[in-house]
Amino acid sequence: MSRTITALDPDPARVGFVWVQLDGTPYCSLPVTRIAAAGFTAGDALDARGVRDLNQAADEEAAYRTLLRTLERRSFAVAELRRTLVRKGHPKDAVEAALARALRAGLLDDAAFAARFVQSRTERGRGPLRIRRDLLALGVDTVVIERALEVALPPDHDPQIAAEALARKRLTQLHGLPASAQLRRVTAYLGRRGFSGRAVTDMVRRVVREQLS
């Protein structure tokens, strides 16, 4: 059964968009450029394939609109944004089309995202291990992560110095607790921020002794 595009009316809510009417009923709002690219005109009789093409265009536009609204809140890595759009119920094909469109427009850039992420987390006292783990969880490529860390952290950067500064700051909040409790809490605190290992534990033990002496 065919359906007919009975009108292509300007969308009063969005400049450059038109409402597609099928059989006299508003069906979807699409960019004028998308209508022109698809070759849709008023009076066209759409077969099943034509309706599928129209639905696909509507799905892709809906996914892109959600993408834009999502990016208004904060920046995203590509893989993280893909998962977000799929969770919101957009078809996977439409999500991929929306992501490709955003990449072409320069709205997504994993290298720039990773660079900003590394800088902000470093300023908050996160260690390289924690930053690397968090970026991997967001779907950022390992090569991109290592490059961002390399650029953000100078060659003479010593994570141990940063860890010790955090340990001393944390210990000021644990005054009066037994040494064993201070050691346990500070070690766990540093671990959550990406500083772990035997060297870190030894450093915390030394700093605790110094604070109590």
C-alpha positions as CSV (number, residue, x, y, z in Angstrom):
1,M,0.0,0.0,0.0
2,S,1.5,3.3,-1.0
3,R,1.4,6.6,0.9
4,T,1.4,10.0,-0.5
5,I,3.4,13.1,0.5
6,T,0.6,15.6,0.5
7,A,2.6,18.6,1.6
8,L,6.0,19.9,2.6
9,D,5.3,22.8,4.9
10,P,7.9,25.1,6.6
11,D,8.4,24.1,10.2
12,P,7.6,27.2,12.2
13,A,9.7,26.0,15.1
14,R,12.9,25.4,13.2
15,V,14.5,27.5,10.4
16,G,15.5,25.4,7.4
17,F,13.2,22.5,8.3
18,V,9.9,21.3,6.8
19,W,7.1,19.2,8.0
20,V,6.4,16.2,5.8
21,Q,2.8,15.3,5.6
22,L,1.8,11.8,4.6
23,D,-1.8,11.4,3.5
24,G,-2.7,14.8,4.9
25,T,-1.2,14.1,8.4
26,P,2.1,15.6,9.8
27,Y,4.6,12.8,9.8
28,C,8.1,14.2,10.6
29,S,10.2,17.3,10.4
30,L,13.4,17.2,8.3
31,P,16.0,19.6,7.1
32,V,15.3,21.1,3.7
33,T,18.7,19.8,2.5
34,R,17.7,16.2,3.5
35,I,14.4,16.5,1.6
36,A,16.3,17.8,-1.4
37,A,18.9,15.1,-1.3
38,A,16.2,12.4,-1.0
39,G,14.3,13.9,-3.9
40,F,11.0,14.1,-2.0
41,T,8.4,16.4,-3.4
42,A,4.8,17.1,-2.6
43,G,2.6,14.7,-4.5
44,D,5.1,11.8,-4.4
45,A,3.5,8.4,-3.9
46,L,5.8,6.3,-1.7
47,D,5.9,2.6,-1.8
48,A,7.2,0.5,1.1
49,R,10.8,1.3,0.3
50,G,10.0,5.0,0.0
51,V,8.4,5.0,3.5
52,R,11.4,3.1,4.9
53,D,13.7,5.7,3.4
54,L,11.6,8.5,5.0
55,N,11.6,6.7,8.4
56,Q,15.3,6.3,8.2
57,A,15.8,10.0,7.5
58,A,13.5,10.8,10.5
59,D,15.4,8.4,12.8
60,E,18.7,9.8,11.8
61,E,17.5,13.4,12.4
62,A,16.1,12.4,15.8
63,A,19.4,10.8,16.8
64,Y,21.3,13.9,15.7
65,R,19.0,16.2,17.6
66,T,19.5,14.1,20.8
67,L,23.3,14.2,20.1
68,L,23.3,18.0,20.0
69,R,21.3,18.3,23.2
70,T,23.6,15.8,24.9
71,L,26.7,17.7,23.9
72,E,25.2,20.9,25.3
73,R,25.7,19.4,28.8
74,R,29.3,18.3,28.4
75,S,31.8,16.9,26.0
76,F,31.8,13.2,25.2
77,A,34.1,10.6,23.7
78,V,32.7,9.0,20.6
79,A,32.2,5.5,22.0
80,E,30.6,7.0,25.2
81,L,28.2,9.1,23.2
82,R,27.3,6.1,21.0
83,R,26.3,4.1,24.1
84,T,24.3,7.1,25.4
85,L,22.3,7.5,22.2
86,V,21.6,3.7,22.0
87,R,20.4,3.7,25.6
88,K,18.0,6.5,24.8
89,G,16.4,4.2,22.3
90,H,17.7,5.4,18.9
91,P,18.4,2.7,16.3
92,K,22.0,1.8,15.9
93,D,22.1,2.7,12.2
94,A,20.7,6.1,13.0
95,V,23.2,6.6,15.8
96,E,26.1,5.8,13.5
97,A,24.8,8.3,10.9
98,A,24.4,11.0,13.6
99,L,28.0,10.3,14.9
100,A,29.4,10.5,11.4
101,R,27.6,13.8,10.8
102,A,28.9,15.2,14.1
103,L,32.5,14.1,13.3
104,R,32.3,15.8,9.9
105,A,31.1,19.0,11.6
106,G,34.0,18.9,14.1
107,L,31.7,18.4,17.1
108,L,33.5,15.2,18.2
109,D,37.2,14.7,18.6
110,D,38.6,12.0,20.8
111,A,42.1,13.4,20.8
112,A,40.9,16.8,22.1
113,F,38.5,15.1,24.5
114,A,41.4,13.0,26.0
115,A,43.6,16.0,26.3
116,R,41.0,18.0,28.2
117,F,40.2,15.0,30.4
118,V,43.9,14.4,31.3
119,Q,44.4,18.0,32.2
120,S,41.3,18.4,34.3
121,R,41.9,15.0,36.2
122,T,45.5,15.8,36.8
123,E,44.5,19.1,38.3
124,R,42.2,17.2,40.6
125,G,45.0,15.0,41.8
126,R,44.3,11.9,39.7
127,G,47.2,9.7,38.8
128,P,48.1,8.4,35.3
129,L,46.8,4.9,36.2
130,R,43.4,6.2,37.2
131,I,43.2,8.5,34.2
132,R,44.1,5.8,31.8
133,R,41.6,3.4,33.3
134,D,38.8,6.0,33.2
135,L,39.5,6.9,29.5
136,L,39.6,3.3,28.5
137,A,36.2,2.8,30.2
138,L,34.9,5.7,28.0
139,G,36.0,3.9,24.9
140,V,39.0,6.1,24.0
141,D,41.7,4.3,22.0
142,T,44.9,3.4,23.8
143,V,47.1,5.3,21.4
144,V,45.0,8.4,21.9
145,I,45.2,8.1,25.7
146,E,49.0,7.6,25.7
147,R,49.5,10.6,23.5
148,A,47.3,12.8,25.7
149,L,49.2,11.7,28.8
150,E,52.6,12.3,27.1
151,V,51.6,15.8,26.1
152,A,50.0,16.7,29.5
153,L,52.7,15.3,31.7
154,P,56.2,16.7,31.3
155,P,59.2,14.2,31.0
156,D,60.3,15.1,34.5
157,H,56.8,14.5,36.0
158,D,57.1,12.2,39.0
159,P,53.7,10.6,40.0
160,Q,55.3,9.7,43.4
161,I,55.7,13.4,44.2
162,A,52.1,14.1,43.4
163,A,51.0,11.1,45.4
164,E,53.0,12.2,48.4
165,A,51.5,15.7,48.3
166,L,48.0,14.1,48.3
167,A,49.0,11.8,51.1
168,R,50.1,14.6,53.3
169,K,47.0,16.6,52.6
170,R,44.8,13.7,53.4
171,L,46.6,13.0,56.7
172,T,45.7,16.5,58.0
173,Q,42.1,15.2,57.9
174,L,42.9,12.1,59.9
175,H,44.6,13.6,62.9
176,G,44.0,11.5,66.0
177,L,43.5,8.2,64.4
178,P,45.8,5.3,65.0
179,A,48.7,4.9,62.6
180,S,47.2,1.7,61.2
181,A,44.0,3.5,60.4
182,Q,45.8,6.4,58.8
183,L,47.9,4.1,56.7
184,R,44.8,2.1,55.5
185,R,42.7,5.2,54.7
186,V,45.4,7.1,52.9
187,T,46.5,4.1,50.9
188,A,42.9,3.5,49.8
189,Y,42.4,7.2,49.0
190,L,45.5,7.2,46.8
191,G,44.4,4.0,45.1
192,R,41.1,5.5,44.1
193,R,43.0,8.3,42.4
194,G,45.3,6.0,40.5
195,F,48.3,5.8,42.8
196,S,49.0,2.3,43.9
197,G,51.8,-0.3,44.3
198,R,54.5,-1.1,46.8
199,A,56.3,2.2,46.3
200,V,53.1,4.1,47.2
201,T,52.5,2.0,50.2
202,D,56.0,2.5,51.5
203,M,55.7,6.2,50.9
204,V,52.5,6.4,52.9
205,R,54.0,4.4,55.7
206,R,56.9,6.8,55.8
207,V,54.7,9.9,55.8
208,V,52.5,8.5,58.5
209,R,55.5,7.9,60.7
210,E,56.8,11.5,60.1
211,Q,53.4,12.9,60.9
212,L,53.3,11.0,64.2
213,S,56.9,11.7,65.2
